[in-house]
Amino acid sequence: MSKSIALLSAVLMCALPESTASLRAQEKHPDFTGVYYPINPFGNVGRGRAAAPPPAAGTPAGAVPPPRPVLVLDGREGRPDNAPKLTAEYLAKWEIIRKSRMAGSDEFDPNARCVSAGMPNMMSMTYGMEIQQTRDRITIYGELNDVYRRIYLDGRKPSPKVLDDPTFAGYSTGHWEGDTLVVDTVAIREDTLFDTFSPHSDQFTVRERIRFASPGVLEDQITSTDPKALIEPFQSVRTYRKAVPPNDELREFSCAEGLASAK
């Protein structure tokens, strides 16, 4: 055996344990892959509304998707005490939105205009979502209005080009803290609304802590921060139950013709 071959063999043998250890470390992270339906799609907004009847005895968890509810919210009852605490400037903006909705206008209603709800509202996932997970990224598809998110796990950072081109879903990067995925989202369109229909500025950011709260139940703890629009960070929680075959199939639910009126 030549000295070159012997040296190469030694290098490969030294690298192998490190690669194996790396793979084992990756395997320790939970795999979120699957289709999920929200347990309470409206969060605090739905508090006080009649709950859906429980599934029949013996029904496997996730076997029966929840009913497809329709939320009518125009602000005519005022601003709830548990809503985000807005600064005076943005509370005035909310009042404009409220009056517009009460008048029946769809100017500030993304659902009526067939556009994405934007982050973090899109994580209500009223009609379900599918998560695809690999080592370097997580991709989330939502059934309603073509929701699409990508969370990068490879250490990349948003570029100036990304920051100058905000989108509905924003730009998400994540890292693992034990069994919890911590996700930071920036570059969210300023014309989107959050938590029912609260306005925000171009400095709006979202941090999520995503984990399995129990087997088959995914929890997303969401903290929204905005130094211009919010007096204090606003926290909310979304929970989802993993579906089992054959109820793990999403259906297309989009009304793309509404995009023509979107600005």
Secondary structure, 3 states (H helix, E strand, C coil): CCHHHHHHHHHHHHHHHHHHHHHHHHHCCCCCCEEEEECCCCHHHHCCCCCCCCCCCCCCCCCCCCCCCCCCCCCCCCCCCCCCCECHHHHHHHHHHHHHHHCCCCCCCCCCCCCCCCCCHHHHCCCCEEEEECCCEEEEEECECCEEEEEECCCCCCCHHHHCCCECCCEEEEEEECCEEEEEEECECCCCCECCCECCCCCCEEEEEEEEEECCEEEEEEEEECCCCECCCEEEEEEEEECCCCCCCCCCECCHHHHHHCC
